[in-house]
């Protein structure tokens, strides 16, 4: 396989998580009587541009079906983050009712609703029908399509250009990252700004966040790789922020390389130096990740097996892609985790891909009173523990597996 950015040959392996179905391909009851499609989940490192990327086995459409079930608005933590982003961007870049904000991967309108509430014209781009419909229900105009040079050109032909584009947790999701970034260079007004948020590869490695690896994430991003990709596709990074979301994310600010006038912050070079000092531009940096991941898997599986031997009951909270990666790699099935609770009605009544564990509403948790509740979206651990504090009334305990097994 060749690098999806620079076309160099890929010879260094980061991790091999076996094979798994697409992480958000939740099953209905009829699908339990049919086979599932499994794809190898192997991640490689480009030693030329340092883009870390999945090995290709399927098209993006396989992973982003019309009934895509990930809705951003079910996390209050994420909604607060989105609203603060809108407030900050208005203040920093002087956005007003004369501006245009475009969000790529607008999902269910979780972010643009805050721009709309402040009378800032906005447009969402979202390829999945289920989430696009939810955004439209909030009064947000949505273009239901995948973003890239083609769509950017079509929008420009319609007289639509952006003062600000937002792209949260989507840069990692695109198979053709060059075409995707080039689309922003076209869509932006001459002095426009693009922001991109994505989990930081440095945090993934440092904190062993292997469960954030799944087929929908084609790339695992460092600022080192992103700066190079942007420069090759008409964009220039001028600032970067670190945020705690999704276990540690970067918010990168970029402008058109030909017309942008924002000075480059010293924070850009400082973070690039940190990545270099950590060894992110050496193959050795990536070589020990498999062994660390296997220990997490083994420790979690040992906990579940011991709980079963002791007659303890285990449920989980959050039918998240993270949980699917962990369970499919560990081979966990309903005999070890009875059910998964999720607040999203689009997931309730379905089954986790691969493990085929039932997804239920919160009333099941209160009725079953399990001894342990595993929190799959560990990045929302504080929020979930506060929400489910009542499990303490029957001496229930919370469990997280990543970055290491912890029972609280």
C-alpha positions, 0 to 999 in steps of 0.5 A: 500500500502507498501513503494516501498523502505522499504516495510513499511505500508503507512498510512500518506497522503501528498496530494490528487489531485483527478483523472487525465489522465497521464500528457504527454498523449497528445490527437490527434483530433481523441482521442477527440471522445473517453474516456480517462483513469483517475487514482487517484493522491494520494501521501503518506509518508513512516514514516520509510524511509521518501520516499514520493510516489504516490499510485500505479495504473498503470505500467510505460509503461502507462506513457512513451509511444513510442510517449512520447512528452517531449523533453528536448532541447526546453529550452535554460535554460536547455541546458545551464545547461546541457553543464555546467554540462559536462564541470564541470564533465570533469574538476572535474573527468578528463574525456577524450577520454578514458572515458565512459559516460552513461546517463540514461534517455538521452531523445533527446540527450540534454546532451550527445551532449556536451560530444560527441562534446568534443570527450568523448565516450558516450551512452544514455539509453532512453525507449521512441522511439520518444526522442531516435530517436531524440538523434540518429539523433545527432549521439548519440548511444542509447539503447532503454530500461528501466534501472535497474539491468537486463539492467546493466548486459546486458551492462556489458556482452557487455564490457560496464562500465561507468566512469560517469553516469548521471541521470537527472530528472529520479530517481523520475520516476522509480517505482522500485527505488531499482532495478534502483539504484542497476543498477548503482552500477553494471554499474560503474567502481570501481572508477566511479561516478554517479550523480543524479538530481531531484527536492528537496522535501524541495523546493516542500513543502516550495514553494507549487510546487504541480503542479510538482506532476503527475503520472510519478513522482512515488517518491518525494525525500529528501536527507534523503530518497535518502541516505538511498535508495542508501546505501541499494543498493550498493551506497554511497553519497559523495557530494551534490549540490543545483541548481535552476533548476525545482524550486530547485533541488539537484545534488547528487554525489554517488560512489560504496559503495565497491570500491569508494574512494571519501571522503564524503563532509561536505555538505552532513551532512549539508543538512541532518541536514537542512532537519531534522531541517525543520521537514522532518522526522516527519509526521506533516511536511506533514500535511498542504500541502493539504490546501496550494494547495487548496488555490492556486487552488482556487485563480487561478480558481477565477482569470480565472472566473473573467477574463471571466466575464470581457470579457478578453481572457486568453491563456497559454504558455508551454504544460507542465505536470505542467500545466496539473496537475493544470488544471485537479485539478482545472477543467479548460476547454477551456472556461477559457483558449482558447489555449496553445502555445508550441514550440515543434512540437511534441505537436502542433496540439494536445490537453492537456489531461483531459482539452482538450485545443488545443496546437498551435504554437506561431503564434496563440498567435500573432494573437489572442492577448490575455489579459493574458498569463499563464506561466505553466512552472513557473521554466522557467518564466524569459526565457518565459517572455523574449521570449514573451515580445512582448505581452506588445505591446497590453497590455498583461500581464503574469500570474503564479499560483504557488507558488501563483497567480502573474500577471505581 
